[in-house]
Amino acid sequence: MGRSAGQPPLEHAIADPLGTRRVLVTGAGGQLGRALSEVFAADELVALGHEDWDVTRSAPEGLEPPDLVLHAAAWTDVDGAENEPQEAAAVNVGGTANAAALGAPLVYFSSDYVFDGRKLAPYVESDAPNPLSAYGRSKAFGEAAAGGQAWIARSSWLFGPTGNNFVRTMLRLGNERDEVAVVDDQVGAPTYVGDLAEAVRELVELPRGIWHVAAEGECTWFEFANAIFEEAQIECRVRPISTEELGRPAARPAYSVLRSEHAETPRLPHWREGLRACLARLL
């Protein structure tokens, strides 16, 4: 589903070499929104955080029509969505519909959690979603709400120098404790938001549809934690545990690595390179 015949050509505003397009970033205060705002800074950028636009409501009055919408606003609390599925859907589905209602070309950021993990091999764009959690369902329904003329950018295990993410949590815990317990039976591709944001510049030059845009390589959360401590030179033991031992409310896919079946998909660096780039901004 990455592309289909008969899709309209990209509007001239999207590929404007003069960089005069008006780019709207929703969720600009989050880790992905901040990265997108940096990468698209040369455009006429309108960066709206939650305080500027709660996307569960219609767009603010007086908002000038954008040429491109990068819809980074999202409910990201996977476990919280189990207890508040309607609230998660209001953001991830209703909020996406409100962003799409602006009528501009839209990039919607989706998740590896739209899959159930039973394939035990990398998921490609033509694989059918089967989410295990309320969060995963909200992201899958959000894809539909984005509309048929959107770019659906599925990525995974996002991390960056700001916001709440695994890297920042491990750095904090590693400096507070001698040992942390981390799940070793979930496999994914940790993706640095800076690399994803750079890839989006290429993505909007491609036909609209579903695209898997994630870091190269794969690892478990346990392996990721060990790499974080190694790169940051933090002495902290990592004890492997199972998902069952962790006992989180939301089910996670055991294997959710994303790969693209399209040769033109933007290629991201290996997750370890992304980790180094992130740590260079944190340490």
C-alpha positions as CSV (number, residue, x, y, z in Angstrom):
1,M,0.0,0.0,0.0
2,G,3.0,2.3,-0.1
3,R,1.9,3.6,-3.5
4,S,-0.8,3.1,-5.9
5,A,-1.3,3.9,-9.5
6,G,-3.4,7.0,-10.3
7,Q,-2.2,9.0,-7.3
8,P,-2.1,12.7,-8.2
9,P,1.2,14.4,-8.6
10,L,2.6,16.4,-5.7
11,E,1.5,20.0,-5.5
12,H,4.1,22.5,-6.5
13,A,4.1,23.9,-3.0
14,I,5.4,20.6,-1.5
15,A,8.5,20.5,-3.8
16,D,9.0,24.3,-4.0
17,P,12.8,24.7,-4.4
18,L,12.6,28.3,-3.0
19,G,11.5,26.9,0.4
20,T,8.5,29.3,0.6
21,R,5.9,26.7,1.6
22,R,4.0,27.2,4.9
23,V,4.6,24.1,7.0
24,L,2.4,23.5,10.1
25,V,3.8,21.3,12.8
26,T,1.3,20.0,15.4
27,G,2.5,18.8,18.7
28,A,5.5,21.0,18.3
29,G,6.4,20.7,22.0
30,G,6.9,17.0,21.9
31,Q,10.1,15.2,21.0
32,L,9.2,14.5,17.4
33,G,7.5,17.9,16.9
34,R,10.7,19.7,18.1
35,A,12.8,17.6,15.7
36,L,10.5,18.4,12.8
37,S,10.6,22.1,13.7
38,E,14.4,22.0,13.5
39,V,14.6,20.2,10.2
40,F,11.9,22.4,8.5
41,A,13.2,25.7,10.0
42,A,14.0,27.0,6.5
43,D,10.4,26.9,5.5
44,E,7.7,29.3,6.7
45,L,7.2,27.3,9.9
46,V,4.1,27.4,12.1
47,A,4.9,25.3,15.1
48,L,1.9,24.7,17.4
49,G,2.2,23.0,20.8
50,H,-0.7,21.7,22.8
51,E,-1.2,25.1,24.4
52,D,-1.6,26.6,20.9
53,W,-3.9,23.9,19.5
54,D,-5.5,21.1,21.4
55,V,-6.1,18.9,18.3
56,T,-9.2,17.3,19.9
57,R,-10.8,20.6,18.9
58,S,-11.1,22.4,15.6
59,A,-8.2,24.4,14.3
60,P,-7.7,27.8,16.0
61,E,-9.5,30.8,14.4
62,G,-7.3,32.8,12.1
63,L,-4.9,30.0,11.3
64,E,-3.6,30.7,7.8
65,P,-4.0,27.7,5.4
66,P,-0.7,25.7,5.4
67,D,0.9,24.1,2.3
68,L,2.0,21.0,4.4
69,V,0.9,19.6,7.8
70,L,3.3,17.5,9.8
71,H,0.9,16.0,12.4
72,A,3.1,15.1,15.3
73,A,0.5,15.7,18.0
74,A,-0.4,12.3,19.5
75,W,-1.4,10.4,22.6
76,T,1.7,8.4,23.3
77,D,1.0,6.8,26.8
78,V,0.6,3.2,25.7
79,D,-0.5,1.9,29.1
80,G,-2.6,5.0,29.9
81,A,-4.7,4.3,26.7
82,E,-5.9,1.0,28.3
83,N,-7.6,2.9,31.1
84,E,-8.6,5.9,28.9
85,P,-9.3,4.5,25.4
86,Q,-11.8,7.2,24.5
87,E,-9.3,9.9,25.4
88,A,-6.6,8.3,23.4
89,A,-8.9,8.0,20.4
90,A,-10.0,11.6,20.8
91,V,-6.3,12.6,20.2
92,N,-5.1,10.0,17.8
93,V,-8.2,9.6,15.7
94,G,-10.3,12.8,16.2
95,G,-7.2,15.0,16.4
96,T,-6.0,13.5,13.1
97,A,-9.3,14.2,11.5
98,N,-9.1,17.8,12.6
99,A,-5.6,18.2,11.2
100,A,-6.8,16.6,7.9
101,A,-9.7,19.0,7.8
102,L,-7.3,21.8,7.1
103,G,-7.2,20.4,3.6
104,A,-3.5,20.5,3.1
105,P,-1.2,17.5,2.3
106,L,-0.7,15.7,5.6
107,V,2.0,13.5,7.2
108,Y,0.6,11.3,9.9
109,F,3.0,9.5,12.2
110,S,1.9,6.0,13.0
111,S,3.5,3.2,15.0
112,D,4.8,-0.3,14.9
113,Y,2.2,-1.1,17.6
114,V,-0.4,-1.4,14.8
115,F,1.0,-4.9,14.4
116,D,0.6,-7.9,16.7
117,G,4.2,-9.2,16.5
118,R,3.3,-12.7,15.6
119,K,5.0,-12.6,12.2
120,L,8.4,-12.7,13.9
121,A,10.0,-11.1,10.8
122,P,10.1,-7.5,9.8
123,Y,6.8,-5.9,8.9
124,V,6.4,-4.2,5.5
125,E,3.8,-1.8,4.3
126,S,1.5,-4.5,2.8
127,D,1.2,-6.5,6.0
128,A,-2.2,-6.2,7.6
129,P,-2.4,-4.3,10.9
130,N,-3.7,-6.2,13.9
131,P,-3.1,-4.1,17.0
132,L,-3.0,-5.7,20.5
133,S,-3.7,-2.6,22.6
134,A,-6.0,0.4,22.8
135,Y,-3.1,2.6,21.8
136,G,-2.3,0.5,18.8
137,R,-6.0,0.6,17.7
138,S,-6.1,4.4,18.1
139,K,-3.0,4.7,15.8
140,A,-4.5,2.3,13.2
141,F,-7.8,4.2,13.2
142,G,-5.8,7.4,13.0
143,E,-4.2,6.2,9.8
144,A,-7.7,6.0,8.3
145,A,-8.6,9.4,9.7
146,A,-5.6,10.9,7.9
147,G,-7.3,10.1,4.6
148,G,-6.2,8.5,1.4
149,Q,-4.1,11.5,0.3
150,A,-1.8,11.5,3.4
151,W,1.6,10.1,3.9
152,I,1.4,7.5,6.7
153,A,4.9,7.3,8.2
154,R,5.1,4.3,10.5
155,S,8.1,4.3,12.8
156,S,9.1,2.7,16.1
157,W,10.5,3.1,19.6
158,L,11.1,6.9,19.2
159,F,13.7,8.6,21.3
160,G,15.3,12.0,21.4
161,P,17.0,14.6,23.6
162,T,13.7,16.0,24.9
163,G,10.5,14.6,26.2
164,N,9.7,11.3,27.9
165,N,11.5,8.4,26.2
166,F,13.5,5.3,27.0
167,V,16.9,6.9,26.6
168,R,16.2,9.7,29.0
169,T,14.6,7.4,31.5
170,M,17.6,5.0,31.4
171,L,20.1,7.9,31.8
172,R,18.2,9.0,34.9
173,L,17.9,5.6,36.4
174,G,21.4,4.6,35.6
175,N,22.7,7.6,37.6
176,E,20.4,6.8,40.5
177,R,20.7,3.0,40.8
178,D,23.2,0.2,40.6
179,E,20.8,-2.1,38.6
180,V,17.7,-1.7,36.4
181,A,15.4,-4.5,35.2
182,V,14.5,-4.3,31.5
183,V,12.4,-6.4,29.2
184,D,14.3,-8.8,27.0
185,D,11.5,-10.5,25.0
186,Q,10.3,-7.5,22.8
187,V,12.3,-6.8,19.6
188,G,12.1,-3.5,17.7
189,A,14.1,-0.8,15.9
190,P,14.8,2.2,18.2
191,T,14.5,5.3,16.0
192,Y,16.1,8.7,16.7
193,V,13.6,11.5,16.1
194,G,16.3,13.6,14.4
195,D,16.8,10.9,11.8
196,L,13.1,10.4,11.3
197,A,12.6,14.2,10.9
198,E,15.3,14.3,8.2
199,A,13.7,11.4,6.4
200,V,10.4,13.3,6.3
201,R,11.9,15.9,4.0
202,E,12.5,13.1,1.5
203,L,9.2,11.4,2.2
204,V,7.1,14.4,1.1
205,E,8.7,14.3,-2.3
206,L,7.3,10.7,-2.7
207,P,3.8,9.5,-3.6
208,R,1.4,9.5,-0.7
209,G,0.5,6.3,1.0
210,I,1.9,4.1,3.8
211,W,5.7,4.1,4.3
212,H,7.8,2.3,7.0
213,V,10.5,4.7,8.1
214,A,12.5,3.3,11.0
215,A,16.2,2.9,12.0
216,E,18.3,0.1,10.6
217,G,19.1,-2.8,12.9
218,E,17.1,-4.3,15.7
219,C,17.4,-5.1,19.4
220,T,15.5,-5.8,22.6
221,W,14.8,-3.2,25.2
222,F,17.4,-5.0,27.4
223,E,20.0,-4.7,24.6
224,F,19.1,-1.1,24.0
225,A,19.5,-0.3,27.7
226,N,23.0,-1.9,27.7
227,A,24.0,0.1,24.7
228,I,22.8,3.4,26.3
229,F,24.9,2.7,29.4
230,E,27.9,1.7,27.3
231,E,27.8,4.8,25.1
232,A,27.1,7.1,28.0
233,Q,29.8,5.4,30.1
234,I,27.4,4.8,33.0
235,E,28.1,1.8,35.3
236,C,24.8,0.2,35.9
237,R,23.8,-3.5,35.6
238,V,20.9,-4.4,33.4
239,R,18.9,-7.4,34.5
240,P,16.8,-9.0,31.8
241,I,13.1,-9.7,32.6
242,S,10.1,-10.9,30.7
243,T,7.1,-8.9,29.6
244,E,5.0,-11.0,31.9
245,E,7.3,-10.1,34.8
246,L,7.0,-6.4,34.1
247,G,3.2,-6.7,34.2
248,R,2.2,-3.6,32.2
249,P,-1.5,-3.0,31.4
250,A,-1.1,-2.8,27.6
251,A,-0.1,-5.8,25.5
252,R,3.0,-5.1,23.3
253,P,4.0,-7.0,20.1
254,A,6.9,-9.4,20.7
255,Y,8.5,-8.4,17.4
256,S,7.7,-5.1,15.7
257,V,10.7,-4.3,13.5
258,L,9.6,-2.2,10.5
259,R,11.2,-2.4,7.0
260,S,10.0,-1.0,3.7
261,E,9.3,-3.0,0.6
262,H,9.9,0.1,-1.5
263,A,13.3,0.9,-2.9
264,E,12.7,4.7,-2.8
265,T,11.9,4.8,1.0
266,P,14.2,7.1,2.9
267,R,16.9,5.0,4.7
268,L,17.7,5.9,8.3
269,P,21.0,5.2,10.0
270,H,21.4,2.2,12.3
271,W,19.8,2.7,15.7
272,R,23.2,2.7,17.4
273,E,24.2,5.7,15.3
274,G,21.0,7.5,16.2
275,L,21.7,6.8,19.9
276,R,25.2,8.4,19.6
277,A,23.7,11.4,17.9
278,C,21.1,11.7,20.6
279,L,23.6,11.3,23.5
280,A,25.8,14.0,21.9
281,R,23.0,16.5,22.6
282,L,22.3,15.2,26.0
283,L,25.7,14.7,27.6
